[in-house]
Amino acid sequence: MLKAVILDDEPRGCKLLAHKLQYFEADISLVATFYDPEVALAEINNHRPDVLFLDVEMPGMNGFQFLERLSGFAFEVIFTTAYDSYTLDALRLSAVDYLLKPIADDELSQAIARLKSRVAKKAVATAKPSGEFASRRLSLSTAEGVYFVDKSHIIRIEAMSNYCTFYLIEGKKIVVSKTLKEFESALSADAFLRVNRSSMINLHYINRYRKGNGGTLEMADGMEIEVSPQRKDELLALLFGR
């Protein structure tokens, strides 16, 4: 059973969507409804939702600003809005769907089917295989399927909101709808270090360290990455044994 939360400043819209979700009660349970984004910021993680039905246009804070304020989240997002001008922004955030109000029954049904498929793929990706395969490879679930990537082939990982881009040595990029925090524990023992809020790097692919407040790293793929001052000492200790 998937847990759902609604955030919409219009009570009528919330009640209508809640009513429609009752037809999918075998798959989804509505655990909370918020009309105020500030209240939702403070309380949404307490409900541990699998999906957030999120309005875009709200007073004081729109849906995209709300997600940015969360600083990372593990749940999926289905946008619900009366405006069709934010589709590209929703795609960049790897949203499950973008539903225009009034929400049609068939479109909601299709969105929930996509949601179930994505959650199922995540479950496969996070299943832990045993032995050498588990220690050497990382499973990455995408919209196309699950990639099994040798950890030693990962140069760096860049995060934006609730998705991460993996940059590999062969020049390939893989975009995953998960937060960087969700990968830290799986990679921290394999020469990976989070050097700022949005970047994790493979220490083996550092070409140069340039001094500064936190410093700058030049990676094997040519990208320059700023090091957070809070991470500088840990990085230098790993690189130079300080």
C-alpha positions as CSV (number, residue, x, y, z in Angstrom):
1,M,0.0,0.0,0.0
2,L,1.4,3.4,-1.1
3,K,1.1,6.3,1.2
4,A,0.0,9.6,-0.4
5,V,0.0,13.3,0.7
6,I,-1.8,16.2,-1.0
7,L,-0.6,19.8,-0.9
8,D,-3.0,22.3,-2.4
9,D,-4.1,25.7,-1.1
10,E,-7.6,25.1,-2.4
11,P,-9.6,22.9,0.0
12,R,-12.2,22.2,-2.7
13,G,-9.5,20.8,-5.0
14,C,-8.0,18.7,-2.2
15,K,-11.4,17.2,-1.4
16,L,-12.1,16.4,-5.0
17,L,-8.8,14.6,-5.4
18,A,-9.2,12.8,-2.1
19,H,-12.5,11.5,-3.4
20,K,-11.0,10.3,-6.6
21,L,-8.2,8.5,-4.8
22,Q,-10.8,6.5,-3.0
23,Y,-11.3,4.5,-6.2
24,F,-7.7,3.4,-5.9
25,E,-7.8,2.4,-2.2
26,A,-6.4,-1.0,-2.9
27,D,-3.1,0.7,-4.0
28,I,-3.0,4.1,-2.3
29,S,-3.8,5.4,1.2
30,L,-4.2,9.2,1.7
31,V,-2.4,9.9,5.0
32,A,-2.3,13.7,5.1
33,T,-3.7,16.8,3.4
34,F,-2.0,20.2,3.6
35,Y,-3.3,23.6,2.5
36,D,-0.3,25.6,3.7
37,P,3.2,24.9,2.2
38,E,4.9,26.1,5.4
39,V,2.9,23.6,7.5
40,A,3.7,20.9,5.0
41,L,7.4,21.7,5.2
42,A,7.4,21.1,8.9
43,E,5.2,18.0,8.9
44,I,5.4,16.1,5.7
45,N,8.4,13.9,6.6
46,N,6.6,12.7,9.7
47,H,4.2,10.9,7.3
48,R,6.9,9.2,5.2
49,P,4.8,9.4,2.0
50,D,5.5,7.4,-1.2
51,V,4.0,10.1,-3.3
52,L,3.1,13.8,-3.0
53,F,0.2,15.3,-5.1
54,L,1.5,18.8,-5.4
55,D,-0.2,22.0,-6.6
56,V,2.1,24.4,-8.5
57,E,0.5,27.8,-7.9
58,M,0.2,28.6,-4.2
59,P,0.4,31.9,-2.2
60,G,3.8,32.7,-0.9
61,M,5.5,29.6,-2.2
62,N,4.9,27.6,-5.4
63,G,5.3,23.8,-5.7
64,F,8.8,24.0,-7.2
65,Q,10.0,26.3,-4.4
66,F,8.5,23.9,-1.9
67,L,10.5,21.0,-3.2
68,E,13.7,23.2,-3.1
69,R,13.0,24.1,0.5
70,L,12.9,20.4,1.4
71,S,16.6,20.0,0.5
72,G,16.1,16.5,-0.8
73,F,13.2,14.0,-0.5
74,A,12.6,10.3,-1.2
75,F,9.0,10.4,-2.3
76,E,7.6,10.6,-5.8
77,V,5.8,13.7,-7.1
78,I,2.7,14.1,-9.2
79,F,1.9,17.7,-10.0
80,T,-1.7,18.9,-10.1
81,T,-2.3,22.3,-11.5
82,A,-4.7,24.4,-13.6
83,Y,-1.7,25.7,-15.6
84,D,0.1,23.9,-18.4
85,S,3.2,26.2,-18.5
86,Y,5.3,24.2,-16.1
87,T,5.6,20.9,-17.9
88,L,9.3,21.2,-18.6
89,D,10.1,22.1,-15.0
90,A,8.2,19.0,-13.9
91,L,10.2,16.8,-16.3
92,R,13.5,18.2,-15.0
93,L,12.4,17.1,-11.5
94,S,11.6,13.6,-12.9
95,A,8.0,13.9,-11.7
96,V,5.8,10.9,-12.2
97,D,3.2,13.0,-14.0
98,Y,1.7,16.4,-14.5
99,L,-2.1,16.5,-14.2
100,L,-4.1,19.4,-15.4
101,K,-7.2,20.4,-13.3
102,P,-9.9,19.4,-13.4
103,I,-8.2,16.0,-13.2
104,A,-9.7,13.4,-15.6
105,D,-10.3,10.0,-14.1
106,D,-8.4,8.2,-16.9
107,E,-5.4,10.5,-16.5
108,L,-5.3,9.9,-12.8
109,S,-5.5,6.2,-13.4
110,Q,-2.6,6.3,-15.8
111,A,-0.5,8.4,-13.4
112,I,-1.1,5.9,-10.6
113,A,-0.1,3.1,-12.9
114,R,3.2,4.9,-13.7
115,L,3.7,5.6,-10.0
116,K,3.3,1.9,-9.1
117,S,5.7,0.9,-11.8
118,R,8.4,3.4,-10.7
119,V,8.1,2.4,-7.0
120,A,8.4,-1.3,-8.0
121,K,11.6,-0.5,-10.0
122,K,13.0,1.3,-7.0
123,A,12.3,-1.7,-4.9
124,V,14.3,-3.9,-7.3
125,A,17.1,-1.4,-7.4
126,T,17.5,-1.2,-3.7
127,A,17.3,-4.9,-3.1
128,K,20.8,-6.0,-1.9
129,P,22.4,-8.8,-3.8
130,S,25.1,-10.8,-2.0
131,G,28.8,-11.5,-2.4
132,E,31.2,-9.8,-4.8
133,F,28.4,-8.5,-7.0
134,A,26.9,-6.5,-4.1
135,S,30.2,-5.0,-3.1
136,R,31.4,-4.1,-6.6
137,R,28.3,-2.9,-8.3
138,L,25.6,-0.3,-7.7
139,S,22.0,-0.7,-9.1
140,L,20.5,2.4,-10.6
141,S,16.8,2.4,-11.4
142,T,15.7,4.7,-14.2
143,A,12.6,5.2,-16.3
144,E,14.1,2.8,-18.9
145,G,15.1,0.0,-16.5
146,V,17.7,-0.9,-13.9
147,Y,21.4,-0.3,-14.7
148,F,24.1,-2.3,-12.7
149,V,27.2,-0.1,-12.7
150,D,30.6,-1.0,-11.5
151,K,31.4,1.5,-8.7
152,S,35.0,2.0,-10.0
153,H,33.5,3.4,-13.3
154,I,31.8,6.3,-11.5
155,I,33.7,9.5,-11.7
156,R,31.2,11.7,-9.9
157,I,27.6,12.2,-9.0
158,E,25.7,15.5,-9.3
159,A,22.4,16.1,-7.4
160,M,19.5,18.4,-8.2
161,S,16.5,18.3,-6.0
162,N,15.3,14.7,-5.9
163,Y,17.4,13.2,-8.7
164,C,21.0,12.4,-9.3
165,T,23.2,12.3,-12.5
166,F,25.9,9.7,-12.5
167,Y,28.9,10.5,-14.7
168,L,30.8,7.4,-15.8
169,I,34.3,6.9,-17.3
170,E,33.0,6.0,-20.7
171,G,31.2,9.3,-21.0
172,K,27.8,7.9,-20.2
173,K,25.4,9.7,-18.0
174,I,22.6,8.0,-16.0
175,V,19.8,10.0,-14.3
176,V,18.2,8.5,-11.3
177,S,15.2,9.7,-9.3
178,K,16.7,9.5,-5.9
179,T,18.5,11.9,-3.6
180,L,22.3,12.0,-3.1
181,K,21.8,11.2,0.5
182,E,20.4,7.8,-0.4
183,F,23.6,6.8,-2.1
184,E,26.1,8.0,0.5
185,S,26.0,4.9,2.7
186,A,26.3,2.6,-0.3
187,L,29.4,4.5,-1.6
188,S,31.2,6.0,1.4
189,A,33.3,2.8,1.9
190,D,34.4,2.9,-1.8
191,A,36.6,6.0,-2.0
192,F,33.7,8.3,-2.6
193,L,33.3,11.6,-0.7
194,R,30.5,14.2,-0.7
195,V,32.5,17.4,-1.2
196,N,29.6,19.9,-1.2
197,R,25.8,19.9,-1.0
198,S,25.2,18.6,-4.5
199,S,28.4,16.7,-5.5
200,M,29.9,13.3,-4.6
201,I,33.2,12.4,-6.2
202,N,35.3,9.3,-6.7
203,L,38.7,10.1,-5.1
204,H,40.5,7.9,-7.8
205,Y,39.4,10.3,-10.5
206,I,40.8,13.6,-9.1
207,N,43.4,15.1,-11.4
208,R,44.2,18.2,-9.4
209,Y,43.4,20.0,-6.1
210,R,43.5,23.8,-6.3
211,K,43.8,25.6,-2.9
212,G,41.2,28.0,-1.7
213,N,38.7,28.5,1.1
214,G,37.5,25.0,0.5
215,G,39.5,24.4,-2.6
216,T,38.6,23.2,-6.1
217,L,38.9,19.8,-7.6
218,E,39.6,19.1,-11.3
219,M,38.1,15.7,-12.2
220,A,39.1,13.2,-14.9
221,D,36.2,14.3,-17.1
222,G,37.4,17.9,-17.0
223,M,34.7,19.2,-14.5
224,E,35.8,21.6,-11.8
225,I,34.0,21.1,-8.5
226,E,34.1,23.5,-5.5
227,V,34.8,21.9,-2.2
228,S,32.7,23.0,0.8
229,P,35.0,24.5,3.6
230,Q,33.3,22.1,6.0
231,R,34.5,19.2,3.8
232,K,38.1,20.4,3.2
233,D,39.8,18.8,6.2
234,E,38.2,15.4,5.5
235,L,39.2,15.6,1.8
236,L,42.8,16.6,2.6
237,A,43.1,13.8,5.2
238,L,42.0,11.3,2.6
239,L,44.3,12.7,-0.2
240,F,47.4,13.5,1.8
241,G,47.0,11.7,5.1
242,R,46.7,14.9,7.1
